Amino acid sequence: MSSNLHIPKKCQQCGNAFIARTTVTKYCGDRCAKRAYKARKRAEKIKATLEEEMQPKVAIPSSTNSINQKDFLSISEASQLIGVSRWTIQRMIKRGQLKAVPFGRKHIVARYHIESLFN
């Protein structure tokens, strides 16, 4: 179905006058349509970024909450609890300052052994 319509319009991108063949045409050509699309997508990204920054930050429960409730800790959990590296915990175990029990491929440290370090 061909259209015999000839509607004078103004391009929404560049502002030039043109003759539209349909009632929904907004741009004078493909170049203006592509530029308008890019501008629309850019505006959407900016809006999404601004909305993301304006939303209140939700506190993510940290792993220290779960560590604080455990009686027996792995070496990496013990290092997080004390605030030292895993290698420091390994050296303390090797020197005999901290007692650890092998449990499969891991070593488990009792919480009261860690607490006794500070008493």
PyMOL CGO cylinders between C-alpha atoms (Angstrom):
from pymol import cmd
from pymol.cgo import CYLINDER

trace = [
    CYLINDER, 0.00, 0.00, 0.00, 1.66, 3.17, -1.07, 0.3, 1, 1, 1, 1, 1, 1,
    CYLINDER, 1.66, 3.17, -1.07, 0.96, 6.50, 0.50, 0.3, 1, 1, 1, 1, 1, 1,
    CYLINDER, 0.96, 6.50, 0.50, -0.11, 9.53, -1.45, 0.3, 1, 1, 1, 1, 1, 1,
    CYLINDER, -0.11, 9.53, -1.45, 0.36, 11.73, 1.60, 0.3, 1, 1, 1, 1, 1, 1,
    CYLINDER, 0.36, 11.73, 1.60, 2.68, 14.71, 1.44, 0.3, 1, 1, 1, 1, 1, 1,
    CYLINDER, 2.68, 14.71, 1.44, 2.82, 16.29, 4.89, 0.3, 1, 1, 1, 1, 1, 1,
    CYLINDER, 2.82, 16.29, 4.89, 5.17, 19.22, 5.46, 0.3, 1, 1, 1, 1, 1, 1,
    CYLINDER, 5.17, 19.22, 5.46, 7.00, 18.69, 8.78, 0.3, 1, 1, 1, 1, 1, 1,
    CYLINDER, 7.00, 18.69, 8.78, 10.00, 19.95, 10.70, 0.3, 1, 1, 1, 1, 1, 1,
    CYLINDER, 10.00, 19.95, 10.70, 12.75, 17.50, 11.68, 0.3, 1, 1, 1, 1, 1, 1,
    CYLINDER, 12.75, 17.50, 11.68, 12.91, 16.99, 15.46, 0.3, 1, 1, 1, 1, 1, 1,
    CYLINDER, 12.91, 16.99, 15.46, 16.70, 16.49, 15.34, 0.3, 1, 1, 1, 1, 1, 1,
    CYLINDER, 16.70, 16.49, 15.34, 18.08, 19.13, 12.99, 0.3, 1, 1, 1, 1, 1, 1,
    CYLINDER, 18.08, 19.13, 12.99, 15.08, 21.47, 12.65, 0.3, 1, 1, 1, 1, 1, 1,
    CYLINDER, 15.08, 21.47, 12.65, 15.03, 21.46, 8.82, 0.3, 1, 1, 1, 1, 1, 1,
    CYLINDER, 15.03, 21.46, 8.82, 11.73, 21.35, 6.93, 0.3, 1, 1, 1, 1, 1, 1,
    CYLINDER, 11.73, 21.35, 6.93, 10.92, 18.20, 4.94, 0.3, 1, 1, 1, 1, 1, 1,
    CYLINDER, 10.92, 18.20, 4.94, 7.99, 16.41, 3.30, 0.3, 1, 1, 1, 1, 1, 1,
    CYLINDER, 7.99, 16.41, 3.30, 6.81, 13.35, 5.25, 0.3, 1, 1, 1, 1, 1, 1,
    CYLINDER, 6.81, 13.35, 5.25, 5.08, 10.44, 3.54, 0.3, 1, 1, 1, 1, 1, 1,
    CYLINDER, 5.08, 10.44, 3.54, 3.53, 9.09, 6.76, 0.3, 1, 1, 1, 1, 1, 1,
    CYLINDER, 3.53, 9.09, 6.76, 1.90, 10.69, 9.75, 0.3, 1, 1, 1, 1, 1, 1,
    CYLINDER, 1.90, 10.69, 9.75, 4.40, 9.27, 12.26, 0.3, 1, 1, 1, 1, 1, 1,
    CYLINDER, 4.40, 9.27, 12.26, 7.64, 10.41, 10.60, 0.3, 1, 1, 1, 1, 1, 1,
    CYLINDER, 7.64, 10.41, 10.60, 9.70, 12.57, 12.94, 0.3, 1, 1, 1, 1, 1, 1,
    CYLINDER, 9.70, 12.57, 12.94, 13.05, 12.96, 11.18, 0.3, 1, 1, 1, 1, 1, 1,
    CYLINDER, 13.05, 12.96, 11.18, 14.10, 14.17, 7.77, 0.3, 1, 1, 1, 1, 1, 1,
    CYLINDER, 14.10, 14.17, 7.77, 16.27, 11.15, 7.06, 0.3, 1, 1, 1, 1, 1, 1,
    CYLINDER, 16.27, 11.15, 7.06, 18.24, 8.19, 8.30, 0.3, 1, 1, 1, 1, 1, 1,
    CYLINDER, 18.24, 8.19, 8.30, 21.14, 10.32, 9.56, 0.3, 1, 1, 1, 1, 1, 1,
    CYLINDER, 21.14, 10.32, 9.56, 18.91, 12.42, 11.85, 0.3, 1, 1, 1, 1, 1, 1,
    CYLINDER, 18.91, 12.42, 11.85, 17.06, 9.30, 13.05, 0.3, 1, 1, 1, 1, 1, 1,
    CYLINDER, 17.06, 9.30, 13.05, 20.38, 7.67, 14.05, 0.3, 1, 1, 1, 1, 1, 1,
    CYLINDER, 20.38, 7.67, 14.05, 21.58, 10.80, 15.80, 0.3, 1, 1, 1, 1, 1, 1,
    CYLINDER, 21.58, 10.80, 15.80, 18.30, 11.08, 17.71, 0.3, 1, 1, 1, 1, 1, 1,
    CYLINDER, 18.30, 11.08, 17.71, 18.57, 7.41, 18.72, 0.3, 1, 1, 1, 1, 1, 1,
    CYLINDER, 18.57, 7.41, 18.72, 22.09, 7.92, 20.08, 0.3, 1, 1, 1, 1, 1, 1,
    CYLINDER, 22.09, 7.92, 20.08, 21.01, 11.03, 21.97, 0.3, 1, 1, 1, 1, 1, 1,
    CYLINDER, 21.01, 11.03, 21.97, 18.04, 9.13, 23.44, 0.3, 1, 1, 1, 1, 1, 1,
    CYLINDER, 18.04, 9.13, 23.44, 20.23, 6.23, 24.58, 0.3, 1, 1, 1, 1, 1, 1,
    CYLINDER, 20.23, 6.23, 24.58, 22.79, 8.62, 26.08, 0.3, 1, 1, 1, 1, 1, 1,
    CYLINDER, 22.79, 8.62, 26.08, 20.03, 10.37, 28.03, 0.3, 1, 1, 1, 1, 1, 1,
    CYLINDER, 20.03, 10.37, 28.03, 18.74, 6.99, 29.30, 0.3, 1, 1, 1, 1, 1, 1,
    CYLINDER, 18.74, 6.99, 29.30, 22.22, 6.06, 30.58, 0.3, 1, 1, 1, 1, 1, 1,
    CYLINDER, 22.22, 6.06, 30.58, 22.60, 9.39, 32.36, 0.3, 1, 1, 1, 1, 1, 1,
    CYLINDER, 22.60, 9.39, 32.36, 19.15, 9.05, 33.92, 0.3, 1, 1, 1, 1, 1, 1,
    CYLINDER, 19.15, 9.05, 33.92, 19.90, 5.49, 35.10, 0.3, 1, 1, 1, 1, 1, 1,
    CYLINDER, 19.90, 5.49, 35.10, 23.19, 6.63, 36.65, 0.3, 1, 1, 1, 1, 1, 1,
    CYLINDER, 23.19, 6.63, 36.65, 21.56, 9.53, 38.45, 0.3, 1, 1, 1, 1, 1, 1,
    CYLINDER, 21.56, 9.53, 38.45, 18.75, 7.33, 39.78, 0.3, 1, 1, 1, 1, 1, 1,
    CYLINDER, 18.75, 7.33, 39.78, 21.30, 4.77, 40.97, 0.3, 1, 1, 1, 1, 1, 1,
    CYLINDER, 21.30, 4.77, 40.97, 23.25, 7.42, 42.87, 0.3, 1, 1, 1, 1, 1, 1,
    CYLINDER, 23.25, 7.42, 42.87, 20.12, 8.89, 44.44, 0.3, 1, 1, 1, 1, 1, 1,
    CYLINDER, 20.12, 8.89, 44.44, 18.88, 5.57, 45.86, 0.3, 1, 1, 1, 1, 1, 1,
    CYLINDER, 18.88, 5.57, 45.86, 19.85, 4.97, 49.49, 0.3, 1, 1, 1, 1, 1, 1,
    CYLINDER, 19.85, 4.97, 49.49, 22.62, 2.50, 49.94, 0.3, 1, 1, 1, 1, 1, 1,
    CYLINDER, 22.62, 2.50, 49.94, 21.45, -0.78, 51.46, 0.3, 1, 1, 1, 1, 1, 1,
    CYLINDER, 21.45, -0.78, 51.46, 23.88, -2.15, 53.99, 0.3, 1, 1, 1, 1, 1, 1,
    CYLINDER, 23.88, -2.15, 53.99, 25.11, -5.53, 52.86, 0.3, 1, 1, 1, 1, 1, 1,
    CYLINDER, 25.11, -5.53, 52.86, 25.56, -7.85, 55.81, 0.3, 1, 1, 1, 1, 1, 1,
    CYLINDER, 25.56, -7.85, 55.81, 29.24, -8.47, 56.11, 0.3, 1, 1, 1, 1, 1, 1,
    CYLINDER, 29.24, -8.47, 56.11, 30.80, -11.85, 56.66, 0.3, 1, 1, 1, 1, 1, 1,
    CYLINDER, 30.80, -11.85, 56.66, 32.08, -10.72, 60.08, 0.3, 1, 1, 1, 1, 1, 1,
    CYLINDER, 32.08, -10.72, 60.08, 28.55, -11.10, 61.47, 0.3, 1, 1, 1, 1, 1, 1,
    CYLINDER, 28.55, -11.10, 61.47, 28.59, -14.79, 60.64, 0.3, 1, 1, 1, 1, 1, 1,
    CYLINDER, 28.59, -14.79, 60.64, 32.17, -15.11, 61.91, 0.3, 1, 1, 1, 1, 1, 1,
    CYLINDER, 32.17, -15.11, 61.91, 31.22, -13.58, 65.26, 0.3, 1, 1, 1, 1, 1, 1,
    CYLINDER, 31.22, -13.58, 65.26, 28.67, -16.35, 65.84, 0.3, 1, 1, 1, 1, 1, 1,
    CYLINDER, 28.67, -16.35, 65.84, 30.96, -19.32, 65.11, 0.3, 1, 1, 1, 1, 1, 1,
    CYLINDER, 30.96, -19.32, 65.11, 32.84, -21.24, 67.79, 0.3, 1, 1, 1, 1, 1, 1,
    CYLINDER, 32.84, -21.24, 67.79, 35.30, -22.81, 65.34, 0.3, 1, 1, 1, 1, 1, 1,
    CYLINDER, 35.30, -22.81, 65.34, 36.93, -20.85, 62.53, 0.3, 1, 1, 1, 1, 1, 1,
    CYLINDER, 36.93, -20.85, 62.53, 38.98, -21.62, 59.47, 0.3, 1, 1, 1, 1, 1, 1,
    CYLINDER, 38.98, -21.62, 59.47, 42.35, -19.92, 59.10, 0.3, 1, 1, 1, 1, 1, 1,
    CYLINDER, 42.35, -19.92, 59.10, 41.00, -17.32, 56.67, 0.3, 1, 1, 1, 1, 1, 1,
    CYLINDER, 41.00, -17.32, 56.67, 38.04, -16.57, 58.96, 0.3, 1, 1, 1, 1, 1, 1,
    CYLINDER, 38.04, -16.57, 58.96, 40.39, -16.24, 61.95, 0.3, 1, 1, 1, 1, 1, 1,
    CYLINDER, 40.39, -16.24, 61.95, 42.55, -13.83, 59.98, 0.3, 1, 1, 1, 1, 1, 1,
    CYLINDER, 42.55, -13.83, 59.98, 39.48, -11.71, 59.13, 0.3, 1, 1, 1, 1, 1, 1,
    CYLINDER, 39.48, -11.71, 59.13, 38.40, -11.71, 62.77, 0.3, 1, 1, 1, 1, 1, 1,
    CYLINDER, 38.40, -11.71, 62.77, 41.77, -10.52, 64.06, 0.3, 1, 1, 1, 1, 1, 1,
    CYLINDER, 41.77, -10.52, 64.06, 42.55, -8.34, 61.06, 0.3, 1, 1, 1, 1, 1, 1,
    CYLINDER, 42.55, -8.34, 61.06, 45.82, -9.97, 60.00, 0.3, 1, 1, 1, 1, 1, 1,
    CYLINDER, 45.82, -9.97, 60.00, 46.83, -11.98, 56.97, 0.3, 1, 1, 1, 1, 1, 1,
    CYLINDER, 46.83, -11.98, 56.97, 46.37, -15.72, 56.62, 0.3, 1, 1, 1, 1, 1, 1,
    CYLINDER, 46.37, -15.72, 56.62, 50.13, -16.14, 56.61, 0.3, 1, 1, 1, 1, 1, 1,
    CYLINDER, 50.13, -16.14, 56.61, 50.38, -14.49, 60.04, 0.3, 1, 1, 1, 1, 1, 1,
    CYLINDER, 50.38, -14.49, 60.04, 47.91, -17.04, 61.42, 0.3, 1, 1, 1, 1, 1, 1,
    CYLINDER, 47.91, -17.04, 61.42, 49.92, -19.85, 59.77, 0.3, 1, 1, 1, 1, 1, 1,
    CYLINDER, 49.92, -19.85, 59.77, 53.13, -18.58, 61.41, 0.3, 1, 1, 1, 1, 1, 1,
    CYLINDER, 53.13, -18.58, 61.41, 51.41, -18.35, 64.80, 0.3, 1, 1, 1, 1, 1, 1,
    CYLINDER, 51.41, -18.35, 64.80, 50.26, -21.96, 64.45, 0.3, 1, 1, 1, 1, 1, 1,
    CYLINDER, 50.26, -21.96, 64.45, 53.76, -23.08, 63.43, 0.3, 1, 1, 1, 1, 1, 1,
    CYLINDER, 53.76, -23.08, 63.43, 55.33, -21.26, 66.41, 0.3, 1, 1, 1, 1, 1, 1,
    CYLINDER, 55.33, -21.26, 66.41, 52.78, -22.77, 68.80, 0.3, 1, 1, 1, 1, 1, 1,
    CYLINDER, 52.78, -22.77, 68.80, 51.18, -19.46, 69.75, 0.3, 1, 1, 1, 1, 1, 1,
    CYLINDER, 51.18, -19.46, 69.75, 47.84, -20.61, 68.35, 0.3, 1, 1, 1, 1, 1, 1,
    CYLINDER, 47.84, -20.61, 68.35, 46.45, -24.14, 68.35, 0.3, 1, 1, 1, 1, 1, 1,
    CYLINDER, 46.45, -24.14, 68.35, 44.78, -25.46, 65.20, 0.3, 1, 1, 1, 1, 1, 1,
    CYLINDER, 44.78, -25.46, 65.20, 43.36, -28.89, 64.49, 0.3, 1, 1, 1, 1, 1, 1,
    CYLINDER, 43.36, -28.89, 64.49, 43.48, -30.42, 61.00, 0.3, 1, 1, 1, 1, 1, 1,
    CYLINDER, 43.48, -30.42, 61.00, 40.00, -31.05, 59.68, 0.3, 1, 1, 1, 1, 1, 1,
    CYLINDER, 40.00, -31.05, 59.68, 40.16, -32.65, 56.24, 0.3, 1, 1, 1, 1, 1, 1,
    CYLINDER, 40.16, -32.65, 56.24, 42.18, -30.30, 54.06, 0.3, 1, 1, 1, 1, 1, 1,
    CYLINDER, 42.18, -30.30, 54.06, 41.55, -27.33, 56.37, 0.3, 1, 1, 1, 1, 1, 1,
    CYLINDER, 41.55, -27.33, 56.37, 42.81, -26.36, 59.78, 0.3, 1, 1, 1, 1, 1, 1,
    CYLINDER, 42.81, -26.36, 59.78, 40.22, -25.30, 62.34, 0.3, 1, 1, 1, 1, 1, 1,
    CYLINDER, 40.22, -25.30, 62.34, 40.95, -22.83, 65.13, 0.3, 1, 1, 1, 1, 1, 1,
    CYLINDER, 40.95, -22.83, 65.13, 38.76, -22.63, 68.22, 0.3, 1, 1, 1, 1, 1, 1,
    CYLINDER, 38.76, -22.63, 68.22, 37.49, -19.16, 69.03, 0.3, 1, 1, 1, 1, 1, 1,
    CYLINDER, 37.49, -19.16, 69.03, 38.55, -19.38, 72.67, 0.3, 1, 1, 1, 1, 1, 1,
    CYLINDER, 38.55, -19.38, 72.67, 42.17, -19.95, 71.55, 0.3, 1, 1, 1, 1, 1, 1,
    CYLINDER, 42.17, -19.95, 71.55, 42.03, -16.66, 69.63, 0.3, 1, 1, 1, 1, 1, 1,
    CYLINDER, 42.03, -16.66, 69.63, 40.40, -14.88, 72.56, 0.3, 1, 1, 1, 1, 1, 1,
    CYLINDER, 40.40, -14.88, 72.56, 43.07, -16.25, 74.93, 0.3, 1, 1, 1, 1, 1, 1,
    CYLINDER, 43.07, -16.25, 74.93, 45.73, -14.50, 72.85, 0.3, 1, 1, 1, 1, 1, 1,
    CYLINDER, 45.73, -14.50, 72.85, 44.39, -11.16, 74.05, 0.3, 1, 1, 1, 1, 1, 1,
    CYLINDER, 44.39, -11.16, 74.05, 43.86, -12.08, 77.73, 0.3, 1, 1, 1, 1, 1, 1,
]
cmd.load_cgo(trace, "trace")
